[in-house]
């Protein structure tokens, strides 16, 4: 998954177009590299799943 696609998915989460986005274990490192460089990084919550996949959700209030 390339950086542009990842940013598109994150923007969809931010706008409410997507409620959550599932990231496979194999895509996690590239996804994380992009997400930590965003200004709204603290608005995203990643929830680890059994097997190594992650579910990302956008929070209106940034996490602490």
mmCIF file of the N, C-alpha and C atoms, coordinates in Angstrom:
data_MODEL
# 
_entry.id   MODEL 
# 
loop_
_atom_site.group_PDB 
_atom_site.id 
_atom_site.type_symbol 
_atom_site.label_atom_id 
_atom_site.label_alt_id 
_atom_site.label_comp_id 
_atom_site.label_asym_id 
_atom_site.label_entity_id 
_atom_site.label_seq_id 
_atom_site.pdbx_PDB_ins_code 
_atom_site.Cartn_x 
_atom_site.Cartn_y 
_atom_site.Cartn_z 
_atom_site.occupancy 
_atom_site.B_iso_or_equiv 
_atom_site.pdbx_formal_charge 
_atom_site.auth_seq_id 
_atom_site.auth_comp_id 
_atom_site.auth_asym_id 
_atom_site.auth_atom_id 
_atom_site.pdbx_PDB_model_num 
ATOM 1   N N  . UNK A 1 1  ? 0.853   -1.171  0.000  1.00 0.00 ? 1  UNK A N  1 
ATOM 2   C CA . UNK A 1 1  ? 0.000   0.000   0.000  1.00 0.00 ? 1  UNK A CA 1 
ATOM 3   C C  . UNK A 1 1  ? 0.902   1.237   0.000  1.00 0.00 ? 1  UNK A C  1 
ATOM 4   N N  . UNK A 1 2  ? 0.639   2.170   -0.897 1.00 0.00 ? 2  UNK A N  1 
ATOM 5   C CA . UNK A 1 2  ? 1.487   3.350   -0.996 1.00 0.00 ? 2  UNK A CA 1 
ATOM 6   C C  . UNK A 1 2  ? 0.976   4.482   -0.090 1.00 0.00 ? 2  UNK A C  1 
ATOM 7   N N  . UNK A 1 3  ? 1.811   5.502   0.075  1.00 0.00 ? 3  UNK A N  1 
ATOM 8   C CA . UNK A 1 3  ? 1.516   6.610   0.988  1.00 0.00 ? 3  UNK A CA 1 
ATOM 9   C C  . UNK A 1 3  ? 0.246   7.363   0.603  1.00 0.00 ? 3  UNK A C  1 
ATOM 10  N N  . UNK A 1 4  ? 0.028   7.560   -0.671 1.00 0.00 ? 4  UNK A N  1 
ATOM 11  C CA . UNK A 1 4  ? -1.162  8.280   -1.126 1.00 0.00 ? 4  UNK A CA 1 
ATOM 12  C C  . UNK A 1 4  ? -2.438  7.521   -0.748 1.00 0.00 ? 4  UNK A C  1 
ATOM 13  N N  . UNK A 1 5  ? -2.460  6.238   -0.955 1.00 0.00 ? 5  UNK A N  1 
ATOM 14  C CA . UNK A 1 5  ? -3.629  5.414   -0.617 1.00 0.00 ? 5  UNK A CA 1 
ATOM 15  C C  . UNK A 1 5  ? -3.887  5.440   0.887  1.00 0.00 ? 5  UNK A C  1 
ATOM 16  N N  . UNK A 1 6  ? -2.825  5.350   1.668  1.00 0.00 ? 6  UNK A N  1 
ATOM 17  C CA . UNK A 1 6  ? -2.971  5.383   3.120  1.00 0.00 ? 6  UNK A CA 1 
ATOM 18  C C  . UNK A 1 6  ? -3.566  6.716   3.556  1.00 0.00 ? 6  UNK A C  1 
ATOM 19  N N  . UNK A 1 7  ? -3.054  7.818   3.015  1.00 0.00 ? 7  UNK A N  1 
ATOM 20  C CA . UNK A 1 7  ? -3.591  9.132   3.370  1.00 0.00 ? 7  UNK A CA 1 
ATOM 21  C C  . UNK A 1 7  ? -5.049  9.280   2.947  1.00 0.00 ? 7  UNK A C  1 
ATOM 22  N N  . UNK A 1 8  ? -5.420  8.694   1.825  1.00 0.00 ? 8  UNK A N  1 
ATOM 23  C CA . UNK A 1 8  ? -6.820  8.734   1.392  1.00 0.00 ? 8  UNK A CA 1 
ATOM 24  C C  . UNK A 1 8  ? -7.710  8.010   2.398  1.00 0.00 ? 8  UNK A C  1 
ATOM 25  N N  . UNK A 1 9  ? -7.278  6.845   2.869  1.00 0.00 ? 9  UNK A N  1 
ATOM 26  C CA . UNK A 1 9  ? -8.063  6.093   3.862  1.00 0.00 ? 9  UNK A CA 1 
ATOM 27  C C  . UNK A 1 9  ? -8.170  6.864   5.172  1.00 0.00 ? 9  UNK A C  1 
ATOM 28  N N  . UNK A 1 10 ? -7.066  7.483   5.593  1.00 0.00 ? 10 UNK A N  1 
ATOM 29  C CA . UNK A 1 10 ? -7.090  8.265   6.825  1.00 0.00 ? 10 UNK A CA 1 
ATOM 30  C C  . UNK A 1 10 ? -8.000  9.480   6.697  1.00 0.00 ? 10 UNK A C  1 
ATOM 31  N N  . UNK A 1 11 ? -7.993  10.112  5.544  1.00 0.00 ? 11 UNK A N  1 
ATOM 32  C CA . UNK A 1 11 ? -8.894  11.247  5.305  1.00 0.00 ? 11 UNK A CA 1 
ATOM 33  C C  . UNK A 1 11 ? -10.350 10.799  5.304  1.00 0.00 ? 11 UNK A C  1 
ATOM 34  N N  . UNK A 1 12 ? -10.610 9.598   4.793  1.00 0.00 ? 12 UNK A N  1 
ATOM 35  C CA . UNK A 1 12 ? -11.974 9.061   4.817  1.00 0.00 ? 12 UNK A CA 1 
ATOM 36  C C  . UNK A 1 12 ? -12.425 8.797   6.246  1.00 0.00 ? 12 UNK A C  1 
ATOM 37  N N  . UNK A 1 13 ? -11.529 8.329   7.088  1.00 0.00 ? 13 UNK A N  1 
ATOM 38  C CA . UNK A 1 13 ? -11.857 8.142   8.504  1.00 0.00 ? 13 UNK A CA 1 
ATOM 39  C C  . UNK A 1 13 ? -12.145 9.493   9.155  1.00 0.00 ? 13 UNK A C  1 
ATOM 40  N N  . UNK A 1 14 ? -11.312 10.465  8.858  1.00 0.00 ? 14 UNK A N  1 
ATOM 41  C CA . UNK A 1 14 ? -11.463 11.796  9.445  1.00 0.00 ? 14 UNK A CA 1 
ATOM 42  C C  . UNK A 1 14 ? -12.781 12.449  9.049  1.00 0.00 ? 14 UNK A C  1 
ATOM 43  N N  . UNK A 1 15 ? -13.174 12.291  7.795  1.00 0.00 ? 15 UNK A N  1 
ATOM 44  C CA . UNK A 1 15 ? -14.405 12.922  7.299  1.00 0.00 ? 15 UNK A CA 1 
ATOM 45  C C  . UNK A 1 15 ? -15.661 12.168  7.727  1.00 0.00 ? 15 UNK A C  1 
ATOM 46  N N  . UNK A 1 16 ? -15.496 10.951  8.233  1.00 0.00 ? 16 UNK A N  1 
ATOM 47  C CA . UNK A 1 16 ? -16.646 10.151  8.638  1.00 0.00 ? 16 UNK A CA 1 
ATOM 48  C C  . UNK A 1 16 ? -17.175 9.264   7.533  1.00 0.00 ? 16 UNK A C  1 
ATOM 49  N N  . UNK A 1 17 ? -16.537 9.309   6.377  1.00 0.00 ? 17 UNK A N  1 
ATOM 50  C CA . UNK A 1 17 ? -16.932 8.455   5.257  1.00 0.00 ? 17 UNK A CA 1 
ATOM 51  C C  . UNK A 1 17 ? -16.752 6.976   5.626  1.00 0.00 ? 17 UNK A C  1 
ATOM 52  N N  . UNK A 1 18 ? -15.702 6.702   6.409  1.00 0.00 ? 18 UNK A N  1 
ATOM 53  C CA . UNK A 1 18 ? -15.471 5.360   6.956  1.00 0.00 ? 18 UNK A CA 1 
ATOM 54  C C  . UNK A 1 18 ? -15.564 5.441   8.474  1.00 0.00 ? 18 UNK A C  1 
ATOM 55  N N  . UNK A 1 19 ? -16.188 4.440   9.102  1.00 0.00 ? 19 UNK A N  1 
ATOM 56  C CA . UNK A 1 19 ? -16.246 4.384   10.561 1.00 0.00 ? 19 UNK A CA 1 
ATOM 57  C C  . UNK A 1 19 ? -14.971 3.783   11.137 1.00 0.00 ? 19 UNK A C  1 
ATOM 58  N N  . UNK A 1 20 ? -14.415 2.807   10.424 1.00 0.00 ? 20 UNK A N  1 
ATOM 59  C CA . UNK A 1 20 ? -13.188 2.152   10.844 1.00 0.00 ? 20 UNK A CA 1 
ATOM 60  C C  . UNK A 1 20 ? -12.500 1.574   9.624  1.00 0.00 ? 20 UNK A C  1 
ATOM 61  N N  . UNK A 1 21 ? -11.213 1.319   9.775  1.00 0.00 ? 21 UNK A N  1 
ATOM 62  C CA . UNK A 1 21 ? -10.442 0.767   8.667  1.00 0.00 ? 21 UNK A CA 1 
ATOM 63  C C  . UNK A 1 21 ? -9.544  -0.340  9.201  1.00 0.00 ? 21 UNK A C  1 
ATOM 64  N N  . UNK A 1 22 ? -9.615  -1.504  8.581  1.00 0.00 ? 22 UNK A N  1 
ATOM 65  C CA . UNK A 1 22 ? -8.828  -2.663  8.988  1.00 0.00 ? 22 UNK A CA 1 
ATOM 66  C C  . UNK A 1 22 ? -7.498  -2.679  8.223  1.00 0.00 ? 22 UNK A C  1 
ATOM 67  N N  . UNK A 1 23 ? -6.419  -2.832  8.973  1.00 0.00 ? 23 UNK A N  1 
ATOM 68  C CA . UNK A 1 23 ? -5.082  -2.894  8.393  1.00 0.00 ? 23 UNK A CA 1 
ATOM 69  C C  . UNK A 1 23 ? -4.499  -4.271  8.700  1.00 0.00 ? 23 UNK A C  1 
ATOM 70  N N  . UNK A 1 24 ? -4.085  -4.964  7.664  1.00 0.00 ? 24 UNK A N  1 
ATOM 71  C CA . UNK A 1 24 ? -3.488  -6.291  7.825  1.00 0.00 ? 24 UNK A CA 1 
ATOM 72  C C  . UNK A 1 24 ? -2.103  -6.175  8.462  1.00 0.00 ? 24 UNK A C  1 
ATOM 73  N N  . UNK A 1 25 ? -1.699  -7.222  9.117  1.00 0.00 ? 25 UNK A N  1 
ATOM 74  C CA . UNK A 1 25 ? -0.397  -7.266  9.790  1.00 0.00 ? 25 UNK A CA 1 
ATOM 75  C C  . UNK A 1 25 ? 0.737   -6.897  8.832  1.00 0.00 ? 25 UNK A C  1 
ATOM 76  N N  . UNK A 1 26 ? 0.643   -7.353  7.608  1.00 0.00 ? 26 UNK A N  1 
ATOM 77  C CA . UNK A 1 26 ? 1.694   -7.106  6.616  1.00 0.00 ? 26 UNK A CA 1 
ATOM 78  C C  . UNK A 1 26 ? 1.782   -5.638  6.204  1.00 0.00 ? 26 UNK A C  1 
ATOM 79  N N  . UNK A 1 27 ? 0.713   -4.891  6.353  1.00 0.00 ? 27 UNK A N  1 
ATOM 80  C CA . UNK A 1 27 ? 0.677   -3.484  5.943  1.00 0.00 ? 27 UNK A CA 1 
ATOM 81  C C  . UNK A 1 27 ? 0.901   -2.525  7.100  1.00 0.00 ? 27 UNK A C  1 
ATOM 82  N N  . UNK A 1 28 ? 0.985   -3.049  8.310  1.00 0.00 ? 28 UNK A N  1 
ATOM 83  C CA . UNK A 1 28 ? 1.027   -2.202  9.495  1.00 0.00 ? 28 UNK A CA 1 
ATOM 84  C C  . UNK A 1 28 ? 2.187   -1.219  9.502  1.00 0.00 ? 28 UNK A C  1 
ATOM 85  N N  . UNK A 1 29 ? 3.397   -1.657  9.228  1.00 0.00 ? 29 UNK A N  1 
ATOM 86  C CA . UNK A 1 29 ? 4.553   -0.763  9.326  1.00 0.00 ? 29 UNK A CA 1 
ATOM 87  C C  . UNK A 1 29 ? 4.478   0.398   8.348  1.00 0.00 ? 29 UNK A C  1 
ATOM 88  N N  . UNK A 1 30 ? 4.063   0.140   7.112  1.00 0.00 ? 30 UNK A N  1 
ATOM 89  C CA . UNK A 1 30 ? 3.947   1.245   6.159  1.00 0.00 ? 30 UNK A CA 1 
ATOM 90  C C  . UNK A 1 30 ? 2.807   2.179   6.562  1.00 0.00 ? 30 UNK A C  1 
ATOM 91  N N  . UNK A 1 31 ? 1.714   1.623   7.082  1.00 0.00 ? 31 UNK A N  1 
ATOM 92  C CA . UNK A 1 31 ? 0.578   2.426   7.532  1.00 0.00 ? 31 UNK A CA 1 
ATOM 93  C C  . UNK A 1 31 ? 0.989   3.296   8.715  1.00 0.00 ? 31 UNK A C  1 
ATOM 94  N N  . UNK A 1 32 ? 1.692   2.719   9.658  1.00 0.00 ? 32 UNK A N  1 
ATOM 95  C CA . UNK A 1 32 ? 2.106   3.447   10.852 1.00 0.00 ? 32 UNK A CA 1 
ATOM 96  C C  . UNK A 1 32 ? 3.080   4.573   10.510 1.00 0.00 ? 32 UNK A C  1 
ATOM 97  N N  . UNK A 1 33 ? 3.989   4.332   9.581  1.00 0.00 ? 33 UNK A N  1 
ATOM 98  C CA . UNK A 1 33 ? 4.941   5.358   9.172  1.00 0.00 ? 33 UNK A CA 1 
ATOM 99  C C  . UNK A 1 33 ? 4.223   6.609   8.682  1.00 0.00 ? 33 UNK A C  1 
ATOM 100 N N  . UNK A 1 34 ? 3.146   6.426   7.937  1.00 0.00 ? 34 UNK A N  1 
ATOM 101 C CA . UNK A 1 34 ? 2.384   7.562   7.414  1.00 0.00 ? 34 UNK A CA 1 
ATOM 102 C C  . UNK A 1 34 ? 1.578   8.225   8.519  1.00 0.00 ? 34 UNK A C  1 
ATOM 103 N N  . UNK A 1 35 ? 0.908   7.440   9.343  1.00 0.00 ? 35 UNK A N  1 
ATOM 104 C CA . UNK A 1 35 ? -0.009  7.997   10.340 1.00 0.00 ? 35 UNK A CA 1 
ATOM 105 C C  . UNK A 1 35 ? 0.725   8.824   11.402 1.00 0.00 ? 35 UNK A C  1 
ATOM 106 N N  . UNK A 1 36 ? 1.922   8.425   11.816 1.00 0.00 ? 36 UNK A N  1 
ATOM 107 C CA . UNK A 1 36 ? 2.628   9.162   12.870 1.00 0.00 ? 36 UNK A CA 1 
ATOM 108 C C  . UNK A 1 36 ? 3.158   10.505  12.378 1.00 0.00 ? 36 UNK A C  1 
ATOM 109 N N  . UNK A 1 37 ? 3.231   10.700  11.081 1.00 0.00 ? 37 UNK A N  1 
ATOM 110 C CA . UNK A 1 37 ? 3.708   11.968  10.528 1.00 0.00 ? 37 UNK A CA 1 
ATOM 111 C C  . UNK A 1 37 ? 2.585   12.965  10.252 1.00 0.00 ? 37 UNK A C  1 
ATOM 112 N N  . UNK A 1 38 ? 1.357   12.588  10.531 1.00 0.00 ? 38 UNK A N  1 
ATOM 113 C CA . UNK A 1 38 ? 0.223   13.487  10.310 1.00 0.00 ? 38 UNK A CA 1 
ATOM 114 C C  . UNK A 1 38 ? 0.020   14.398  11.514 1.00 0.00 ? 38 UNK A C  1 
ATOM 115 N N  . UNK A 1 39 ? -0.472  15.620  11.242 1.00 0.00 ? 39 UNK A N  1 
ATOM 116 C CA . UNK A 1 39 ? -0.757  16.576  12.312 1.00 0.00 ? 39 UNK A CA 1 
ATOM 117 C C  . UNK A 1 39 ? -1.850  16.078  13.242 1.00 0.00 ? 39 UNK A C  1 
ATOM 118 N N  . UNK A 1 40 ? -2.794  15.307  12.714 1.00 0.00 ? 40 UNK A N  1 
ATOM 119 C CA . UNK A 1 40 ? -3.918  14.811  13.514 1.00 0.00 ? 40 UNK A CA 1 
ATOM 120 C C  . UNK A 1 40 ? -3.681  13.394  14.042 1.00 0.00 ? 40 UNK A C  1 
ATOM 121 N N  . UNK A 1 41 ? -2.423  13.016  14.194 1.00 0.00 ? 41 UNK A N  1 
ATOM 122 C CA . UNK A 1 41 ? -2.038  11.678  14.634 1.00 0.00 ? 41 UNK A CA 1 
ATOM 123 C C  . UNK A 1 41 ? -2.778  11.230  15.892 1.00 0.00 ? 41 UNK A C  1 
ATOM 124 N N  . UNK A 1 42 ? -2.917  12.112  16.878 1.00 0.00 ? 42 UNK A N  1 
ATOM 125 C CA . UNK A 1 42 ? -3.522  11.724  18.154 1.00 0.00 ? 42 UNK A CA 1 
ATOM 126 C C  . UNK A 1 42 ? -5.026  11.521  18.063 1.00 0.00 ? 42 UNK A C  1 
ATOM 127 N N  . UNK A 1 43 ? -5.623  11.820  16.935 1.00 0.00 ? 43 UNK A N  1 
ATOM 128 C CA . UNK A 1 43 ? -7.055  11.583  16.747 1.00 0.00 ? 43 UNK A CA 1 
ATOM 129 C C  . UNK A 1 43 ? -7.340  10.153  16.293 1.00 0.00 ? 43 UNK A C  1 
ATOM 130 N N  . UNK A 1 44 ? -6.320  9.430   15.892 1.00 0.00 ? 44 UNK A N  1 
ATOM 131 C CA . UNK A 1 44 ? -6.507  8.062   15.419 1.00 0.00 ? 44 UNK A CA 1 
ATOM 132 C C  . UNK A 1 44 ? -6.230  7.075   16.535 1.00 0.00 ? 44 UNK A C  1 
ATOM 133 N N  . UNK A 1 45 ? -7.104  6.099   16.662 1.00 0.00 ? 45 UNK A N  1 
ATOM 134 C CA . UNK A 1 45 ? -6.917  5.033   17.644 1.00 0.00 ? 45 UNK A CA 1 
ATOM 135 C C  . UNK A 1 45 ? -6.791  3.719   16.887 1.00 0.00 ? 45 UNK A C  1 
ATOM 136 N N  . UNK A 1 46 ? -5.718  2.997   17.173 1.00 0.00 ? 46 UNK A N  1 
ATOM 137 C CA . UNK A 1 46 ? -5.519  1.674   16.599 1.00 0.00 ? 46 UNK A CA 1 
ATOM 138 C C  . UNK A 1 46 ? -5.830  0.616   17.635 1.00 0.00 ? 46 UNK A C  1 
ATOM 139 N N  . UNK A 1 47 ? -6.663  -0.324  17.278 1.00 0.00 ? 47 UNK A N  1 
ATOM 140 C CA . UNK A 1 47 ? -7.055  -1.397  18.194 1.00 0.00 ? 47 UNK A CA 1 
ATOM 141 C C  . UNK A 1 47 ? -6.523  -2.703  17.621 1.00 0.00 ? 47 UNK A C  1 
ATOM 142 N N  . UNK A 1 48 ? -5.585  -3.302  18.356 1.00 0.00 ? 48 UNK A N  1 
ATOM 143 C CA . UNK A 1 48 ? -4.953  -4.546  17.901 1.00 0.00 ? 48 UNK A CA 1 
ATOM 144 C C  . UNK A 1 48 ? -5.945  -5.696  17.961 1.00 0.00 ? 48 UNK A C  1 
ATOM 145 N N  . UNK A 1 49 ? -5.891  -6.532  16.966 1.00 0.00 ? 49 UNK A N  1 
ATOM 146 C CA . UNK A 1 49 ? -6.751  -7.712  16.875 1.00 0.00 ? 49 UNK A CA 1 
ATOM 147 C C  . UNK A 1 49 ? -5.891  -8.972  16.992 1.00 0.00 ? 49 UNK A C  1 
ATOM 148 N N  . UNK A 1 50 ? -6.518  -10.043 17.362 1.00 0.00 ? 50 UNK A N  1 
ATOM 149 C CA . UNK A 1 50 ? -5.808  -11.309 17.419 1.00 0.00 ? 50 UNK A CA 1 
ATOM 150 C C  . UNK A 1 50 ? -5.347  -11.669 16.005 1.00 0.00 ? 50 UNK A C  1 
ATOM 151 N N  . UNK A 1 51 ? -4.098  -12.036 15.875 1.00 0.00 ? 51 UNK A N  1 
ATOM 152 C CA . UNK A 1 51 ? -3.553  -12.373 14.567 1.00 0.00 ? 51 UNK A CA 1 
ATOM 153 C C  . UNK A 1 51 ? -2.699  -11.256 13.984 1.00 0.00 ? 51 UNK A C  1 
ATOM 154 N N  . UNK A 1 52 ? -2.690  -10.076 14.640 1.00 0.00 ? 52 UNK A N  1 
ATOM 155 C CA . UNK A 1 52 ? -1.801  -9.006  14.213 1.00 0.00 ? 52 UNK A CA 1 
ATOM 156 C C  . UNK A 1 52 ? -2.416  -7.908  13.385 1.00 0.00 ? 52 UNK A C  1 
ATOM 157 N N  . UNK A 1 53 ? -3.681  -8.002  13.017 1.00 0.00 ? 53 UNK A N  1 
ATOM 158 C CA . UNK A 1 53 ? -4.294  -6.910  12.260 1.00 0.00 ? 53 UNK A CA 1 
ATOM 159 C C  . UNK A 1 53 ? -4.702  -5.789  13.232 1.00 0.00 ? 53 UNK A C  1 
ATOM 160 N N  . UNK A 1 54 ? -4.940  -4.618  12.687 1.00 0.00 ? 54 UNK A N  1 
ATOM 161 C CA . UNK A 1 54 ? -5.285  -3.438  13.484 1.00 0.00 ? 54 UNK A CA 1 
ATOM 162 C C  . UNK A 1 54 ? -6.555  -2.816  12.907 1.00 0.00 ? 54 UNK A C  1 
ATOM 163 N N  . UNK A 1 55 ? -7.437  -2.354  13.784 1.00 0.00 ? 55 UNK A N  1 
ATOM 164 C CA . UNK A 1 55 ? -8.604  -1.581  13.368 1.00 0.00 ? 55 UNK A CA 1 
ATOM 165 C C  . UNK A 1 55 ? -8.346  -0.140  13.787 1.00 0.00 ? 55 UNK A C  1 
ATOM 166 N N  . UNK A 1 56 ? -8.378  0.775   12.823 1.00 0.00 ? 56 UNK A N  1 
ATOM 167 C CA . UNK A 1 56 ? -8.192  2.190   13.116 1.00 0.00 ? 56 UNK A CA 1 
ATOM 168 C C  . UNK A 1 56 ? -9.529  2.901   13.100 1.00 0.00 ? 56 UNK A C  1 
ATOM 169 N N  . UNK A 1 57 ? -9.702  3.803   14.064 1.00 0.00 ? 57 UNK A N  1 
ATOM 170 C CA . UNK A 1 57 ? -10.884 4.654   14.154 1.00 0.00 ? 57 UNK A CA 1 
ATOM 171 C C  . UNK A 1 57 ? -10.427 6.079   14.388 1.00 0.00 ? 57 UNK A C  1 
ATOM 172 N N  . UNK A 1 58 ? -11.254 7.024   13.962 1.00 0.00 ? 58 UNK A N  1 
ATOM 173 C CA . UNK A 1 58 ? -10.951 8.442   14.170 1.00 0.00 ? 58 UNK A CA 1 
ATOM 174 C C  . UNK A 1 58 ? -11.742 8.945   15.364 1.00 0.00 ? 58 UNK A C  1 
ATOM 175 N N  . UNK A 1 59 ? -11.054 9.652   16.270 1.00 0.00 ? 59 UNK A N  1 
ATOM 176 C CA . UNK A 1 59 ? -11.688 10.216  17.462 1.00 0.00 ? 59 UNK A CA 1 
ATOM 177 C C  . UNK A 1 59 ? -11.830 11.725  17.292 1.00 0.00 ? 59 UNK A C  1 
ATOM 178 N N  . UNK A 1 60 ? -12.969 12.280  17.676 1.00 0.00 ? 60 UNK A N  1 
ATOM 179 C CA . UNK A 1 60 ? -13.168 13.723  17.592 1.00 0.00 ? 60 UNK A CA 1 
ATOM 180 C C  . UNK A 1 60 ? -12.259 14.460  18.574 1.00 0.00 ? 60 UNK A C  1 
ATOM 181 N N  . UNK A 1 61 ? -12.069 13.877  19.741 1.00 0.00 ? 61 UNK A N  1 
ATOM 182 C CA . UNK A 1 61 ? -11.162 14.436  20.739 1.00 0.00 ? 61 UNK A CA 1 
ATOM 183 C C  . UNK A 1 61 ? -9.826  13.685  20.659 1.00 0.00 ? 61 UNK A C  1 
ATOM 184 N N  . UNK A 1 62 ? -8.702  14.401  20.612 1.00 0.00 ? 62 UNK A N  1 
ATOM 185 C CA . UNK A 1 62 ? -7.418  13.691  20.560 1.00 0.00 ? 62 UNK A CA 1 
ATOM 186 C C  . UNK A 1 62 ? -7.171  12.923  21.851 1.00 0.00 ? 62 UNK A C  1 
ATOM 187 N N  . UNK A 1 63 ? -6.532  11.787  21.704 1.00 0.00 ? 63 UNK A N  1 
ATOM 188 C CA . UNK A 1 63 ? -6.192  10.995  22.885 1.00 0.00 ? 63 UNK A CA 1 
ATOM 189 C C  . UNK A 1 63 ? -5.016  11.651  23.588 1.00 0.00 ? 63 UNK A C  1 
ATOM 190 N N  . UNK A 1 64 ? -4.856  11.364  24.842 1.00 0.00 ? 64 UNK A N  1 
ATOM 191 C CA . UNK A 1 64 ? -3.782  11.997  25.615 1.00 0.00 ? 64 UNK A CA 1 
ATOM 192 C C  . UNK A 1 64 ? -2.473  11.261  25.462 1.00 0.00 ? 64 UNK A C  1 
# 
